């Protein structure tokens, strides 16, 4: 964490500053974004509490995962926008899987 300092000194310094750190055993972390999910496999996750404020530190290799379009999503867009399956799928692809945005796009046309 701090170059040149041993772990014991670091923990003492953190305690004096009101910091508590806890390692969390995780097999993967998923961060959902509008563009798709970010998947981090075999991460090192630390939960840090500083004076009541909790933050998480995640270290690992990221892997982007495109938003998945389900049959249920297509049918929802079809029924709400009154369009064919092909138009519904295309709108969902254009909106990166965002159902509400896909419906709005189709209703504008």
ChimeraX commands (.cxc) that place a marker at each C-alpha (Angstrom):
marker #1 position 0.00,0.00,0.00 radius 0.5
marker #1 position 2.73,2.46,1.03 radius 0.5
marker #1 position 6.14,1.74,-0.52 radius 0.5
marker #1 position 8.96,1.32,1.98 radius 0.5
marker #1 position 6.67,0.78,5.00 radius 0.5
marker #1 position 5.98,-2.56,6.60 radius 0.5
marker #1 position 2.43,-3.79,6.99 radius 0.5
marker #1 position 2.35,-3.36,10.77 radius 0.5
marker #1 position 3.28,0.35,10.54 radius 0.5
marker #1 position 0.72,0.89,7.79 radius 0.5
marker #1 position -2.08,-0.67,9.90 radius 0.5
marker #1 position -1.10,1.44,12.93 radius 0.5
marker #1 position -1.09,4.62,10.83 radius 0.5
marker #1 position -4.48,3.73,9.32 radius 0.5
marker #1 position -5.94,3.09,12.77 radius 0.5
marker #1 position -4.73,6.49,14.01 radius 0.5
marker #1 position -6.38,8.14,11.00 radius 0.5
marker #1 position -9.70,6.38,11.73 radius 0.5
marker #1 position -9.39,4.04,8.74 radius 0.5
marker #1 position -10.51,0.43,8.75 radius 0.5
marker #1 position -9.77,-1.90,5.85 radius 0.5
marker #1 position -11.31,-5.29,5.22 radius 0.5
marker #1 position -10.54,-7.70,2.40 radius 0.5
marker #1 position -13.60,-9.17,0.69 radius 0.5
marker #1 position -13.32,-12.55,-0.98 radius 0.5
marker #1 position -15.03,-12.14,-4.34 radius 0.5
marker #1 position -14.99,-14.33,-7.43 radius 0.5
marker #1 position -16.19,-11.58,-9.77 radius 0.5
marker #1 position -17.43,-8.00,-9.73 radius 0.5
marker #1 position -20.01,-6.67,-12.19 radius 0.5
marker #1 position -20.39,-2.95,-12.86 radius 0.5
marker #1 position -23.51,-2.11,-14.86 radius 0.5
marker #1 position -23.24,0.79,-17.32 radius 0.5
marker #1 position -25.41,2.11,-20.14 radius 0.5
marker #1 position -22.93,0.74,-22.68 radius 0.5
marker #1 position -22.87,-2.73,-21.17 radius 0.5
marker #1 position -21.48,-4.48,-18.14 radius 0.5
marker #1 position -17.88,-4.44,-16.97 radius 0.5
marker #1 position -16.92,-7.81,-15.56 radius 0.5
marker #1 position -13.86,-8.18,-13.33 radius 0.5
marker #1 position -12.91,-11.81,-12.75 radius 0.5
marker #1 position -10.81,-12.96,-9.78 radius 0.5
marker #1 position -10.68,-9.44,-8.28 radius 0.5
marker #1 position -8.93,-8.25,-5.17 radius 0.5
marker #1 position -11.61,-6.26,-3.33 radius 0.5
marker #1 position -10.95,-4.06,-0.31 radius 0.5
marker #1 position -13.65,-2.36,1.74 radius 0.5
marker #1 position -12.28,0.79,3.35 radius 0.5
marker #1 position -14.12,2.77,6.01 radius 0.5
marker #1 position -12.81,6.27,6.74 radius 0.5
marker #1 position -14.75,8.14,9.40 radius 0.5
marker #1 position -18.07,6.54,8.47 radius 0.5
marker #1 position -17.60,6.78,4.68 radius 0.5
marker #1 position -17.29,3.36,3.02 radius 0.5
marker #1 position -15.48,2.92,-0.28 radius 0.5
marker #1 position -14.51,-0.16,-2.26 radius 0.5
marker #1 position -11.24,-0.66,-4.08 radius 0.5
marker #1 position -11.26,-3.23,-6.88 radius 0.5
marker #1 position -8.14,-4.48,-8.62 radius 0.5
marker #1 position -8.26,-6.92,-11.53 radius 0.5
marker #1 position -8.56,-7.39,-15.26 radius 0.5
marker #1 position -11.71,-5.96,-16.79 radius 0.5
marker #1 position -13.77,-7.57,-19.46 radius 0.5
marker #1 position -16.52,-5.65,-21.26 radius 0.5
marker #1 position -19.78,-7.52,-21.71 radius 0.5
marker #1 position -22.32,-6.20,-24.18 radius 0.5
marker #1 position -25.86,-5.70,-22.93 radius 0.5
marker #1 position -27.95,-8.82,-23.54 radius 0.5
marker #1 position -31.25,-8.47,-25.32 radius 0.5
marker #1 position -33.78,-11.04,-24.14 radius 0.5
marker #1 position -36.90,-12.30,-25.85 radius 0.5
marker #1 position -38.93,-10.66,-23.08 radius 0.5
marker #1 position -37.28,-7.29,-23.84 radius 0.5
marker #1 position -38.15,-7.62,-27.54 radius 0.5
marker #1 position -41.77,-8.51,-26.77 radius 0.5
marker #1 position -42.09,-5.59,-24.34 radius 0.5
marker #1 position -40.83,-3.14,-26.97 radius 0.5
marker #1 position -43.06,-4.71,-29.63 radius 0.5
marker #1 position -46.21,-4.36,-27.55 radius 0.5
marker #1 position -45.46,-0.87,-26.20 radius 0.5
marker #1 position -44.32,0.63,-29.50 radius 0.5
marker #1 position -46.64,-1.39,-31.76 radius 0.5
marker #1 position -43.85,-2.54,-34.09 radius 0.5
marker #1 position -42.57,-5.78,-35.58 radius 0.5
marker #1 position -39.98,-8.03,-33.95 radius 0.5
marker #1 position -37.29,-6.81,-36.37 radius 0.5
marker #1 position -37.89,-3.13,-35.53 radius 0.5
marker #1 position -38.02,-3.88,-31.82 radius 0.5
marker #1 position -34.71,-5.79,-31.92 radius 0.5
marker #1 position -33.03,-3.08,-34.02 radius 0.5
marker #1 position -34.18,-0.36,-31.62 radius 0.5
marker #1 position -32.90,-2.36,-28.63 radius 0.5
marker #1 position -29.54,-2.83,-30.34 radius 0.5
marker #1 position -29.36,0.91,-31.12 radius 0.5
marker #1 position -30.21,1.77,-27.51 radius 0.5
marker #1 position -27.71,-0.82,-26.16 radius 0.5
marker #1 position -30.50,-2.81,-24.50 radius 0.5
marker #1 position -32.29,0.13,-22.86 radius 0.5
marker #1 position -35.98,-0.78,-23.19 radius 0.5
marker #1 position -37.38,2.67,-22.41 radius 0.5
marker #1 position -35.04,4.38,-24.88 radius 0.5
marker #1 position -35.92,1.82,-27.58 radius 0.5
marker #1 position -39.65,2.49,-27.11 radius 0.5
marker #1 position -39.14,6.25,-27.21 radius 0.5
marker #1 position -37.05,5.96,-30.40 radius 0.5
marker #1 position -39.73,3.89,-32.11 radius 0.5
marker #1 position -42.61,6.14,-31.04 radius 0.5
marker #1 position -40.83,9.19,-32.50 radius 0.5
marker #1 position -40.83,7.63,-35.97 radius 0.5
marker link #1:1,2 radius 0.2
marker link #1:2,3 radius 0.2
marker link #1:3,4 radius 0.2
marker link #1:4,5 radius 0.2
marker link #1:5,6 radius 0.2
marker link #1:6,7 radius 0.2
marker link #1:7,8 radius 0.2
marker link #1:8,9 radius 0.2
marker link #1:9,10 radius 0.2
marker link #1:10,11 radius 0.2
marker link #1:11,12 radius 0.2
marker link #1:12,13 radius 0.2
marker link #1:13,14 radius 0.2
marker link #1:14,15 radius 0.2
marker link #1:15,16 radius 0.2
marker link #1:16,17 radius 0.2
marker link #1:17,18 radius 0.2
marker link #1:18,19 radius 0.2
marker link #1:19,20 radius 0.2
marker link #1:20,21 radius 0.2
marker link #1:21,22 radius 0.2
marker link #1:22,23 radius 0.2
marker link #1:23,24 radius 0.2
marker link #1:24,25 radius 0.2
marker link #1:25,26 radius 0.2
marker link #1:26,27 radius 0.2
marker link #1:27,28 radius 0.2
marker link #1:28,29 radius 0.2
marker link #1:29,30 radius 0.2
marker link #1:30,31 radius 0.2
marker link #1:31,32 radius 0.2
marker link #1:32,33 radius 0.2
marker link #1:33,34 radius 0.2
marker link #1:34,35 radius 0.2
marker link #1:35,36 radius 0.2
marker link #1:36,37 radius 0.2
marker link #1:37,38 radius 0.2
marker link #1:38,39 radius 0.2
marker link #1:39,40 radius 0.2
marker link #1:40,41 radius 0.2
marker link #1:41,42 radius 0.2
marker link #1:42,43 radius 0.2
marker link #1:43,44 radius 0.2
marker link #1:44,45 radius 0.2
marker link #1:45,46 radius 0.2
marker link #1:46,47 radius 0.2
marker link #1:47,48 radius 0.2
marker link #1:48,49 radius 0.2
marker link #1:49,50 radius 0.2
marker link #1:50,51 radius 0.2
marker link #1:51,52 radius 0.2
marker link #1:52,53 radius 0.2
marker link #1:53,54 radius 0.2
marker link #1:54,55 radius 0.2
marker link #1:55,56 radius 0.2
marker link #1:56,57 radius 0.2
marker link #1:57,58 radius 0.2
marker link #1:58,59 radius 0.2
marker link #1:59,60 radius 0.2
marker link #1:60,61 radius 0.2
marker link #1:61,62 radius 0.2
marker link #1:62,63 radius 0.2
marker link #1:63,64 radius 0.2
marker link #1:64,65 radius 0.2
marker link #1:65,66 radius 0.2
marker link #1:66,67 radius 0.2
marker link #1:67,68 radius 0.2
marker link #1:68,69 radius 0.2
marker link #1:69,70 radius 0.2
marker link #1:70,71 radius 0.2
marker link #1:71,72 radius 0.2
marker link #1:72,73 radius 0.2
marker link #1:73,74 radius 0.2
marker link #1:74,75 radius 0.2
marker link #1:75,76 radius 0.2
marker link #1:76,77 radius 0.2
marker link #1:77,78 radius 0.2
marker link #1:78,79 radius 0.2
marker link #1:79,80 radius 0.2
marker link #1:80,81 radius 0.2
marker link #1:81,82 radius 0.2
marker link #1:82,83 radius 0.2
marker link #1:83,84 radius 0.2
marker link #1:84,85 radius 0.2
marker link #1:85,86 radius 0.2
marker link #1:86,87 radius 0.2
marker link #1:87,88 radius 0.2
marker link #1:88,89 radius 0.2
marker link #1:89,90 radius 0.2
marker link #1:90,91 radius 0.2
marker link #1:91,92 radius 0.2
marker link #1:92,93 radius 0.2
marker link #1:93,94 radius 0.2
marker link #1:94,95 radius 0.2
marker link #1:95,96 radius 0.2
marker link #1:96,97 radius 0.2
marker link #1:97,98 radius 0.2
marker link #1:98,99 radius 0.2
marker link #1:99,100 radius 0.2
marker link #1:100,101 radius 0.2
marker link #1:101,102 radius 0.2
marker link #1:102,103 radius 0.2
marker link #1:103,104 radius 0.2
marker link #1:104,105 radius 0.2
marker link #1:105,106 radius 0.2
marker link #1:106,107 radius 0.2
marker link #1:107,108 radius 0.2
marker link #1:108,109 radius 0.2
view
